[in-house]
Amino acid sequence: MRARLSAAALFTSFVGTVACSDVSWPSDRIVTSLRILGVRAEPASLAPDQSSRLSLLCADGINGGASDPTCRDIEVAWFAGCNNPENNDPLRCLEAFDAASGVLNSPLSATPASSQFAVAPNFEFLAPSDILQRSVDVGGFAVNYGVSFVYFVACAGKLYPINGVSDRLPVECRDPITGTVLDQRRTVVGYTTIYSYDAIANENPTVDDIRFDGETLTNSSCNVDADCGVGFGCTSTGACAPSTQHCDRSTPQSCVGHCIDFQMPAQSFALHTRDGTAIINPLKSVWAETYANVGRLPDDARFGIAPPKDAETPIRSICAPWQAPQLATEEARVWIVVRDDRGGLSWIEQRVLVR
């Protein structure tokens, strides 16, 4: 997910499953470096001349592993202005960004913000007035739409402009003290896709009733473990969190897969007309991706979420299995990123005490 984070095609389908029985999981979904796990737009889709606030879910596997939606201590630059490229190919945006590199100051943070560029944790994206250049039928509605790609670079250092590149963003991430160019463990480049419509709208998925091994998580406050009940413990920040034994290979039952699941209302699977009417045919494809900073996950920790049978009954996801690490820690974290095929996104972060 280093170069492509939220770029599902306009009308695609994704179905994936994982089995909870296999716990010998090598996985590239263990966060051991700076990672951007998702880009959330609020609102998830736009109309012409409407704006959306973009934010990143940063996770740093080197500095403690805790995620930080504000990307504190991480410098983030945003590049917009790439709308409806040929064949909806985001790589065609890069030449335009290189052409604009002459107006970038050094360091990059000295460049004035605009509607197409900013160095900031969040970015206000404005859909152009002429964004709607294509049309499609959605559930019997004639819909005009447009596609925008917004690139970002997240740097655990300081960003500087570079010239003469057309196959990448015209920036590099340097150590703020030595000036050494930092590699991909401390630099993440990616893009997100934003859809604009005239007749319909998309909302980000809603997740609730999150459970760990069948027990609903409350994150209630505490002073000691006894305040949290069986299977939970009190974190150093005074919040209850699931508590489990570390994985001890001499005790195989300690290396079971722990399941995290959640609930979604039926409305999260539907697009809506501008007056709020749900479009139930077609429903959106929704899926989830699981990450952790320690322990093990399936090699493809991704699964589709079955659509609802009616407009009222909520859907419960299948489990996102996670195996505890072999060393005890109070800083274990599991992230579940929920996406839909219209650019919507939500996420769950759960801390786990490994004793």
Helices and strands as residue ranges (DSSP letters): E 34-42, E 45-46, E 51-60, E 67-68, E 75-83, G 86-88, G 90-92, H 93-99, G 100-103, G 108-110, E 117-119, E 123-126, E 134-138, E 141-155, E 158-161, E 171-174, E 187-197, E 200-201, E 208-212, E 215-216, G 225-227, E 232-234, E 240-244, G 252-255, E 257-264, G 266-269, E 271-273, E 278-279, E 286-292, E 302-305, E 315-316, E 320-323, E 329-340, E 345-354
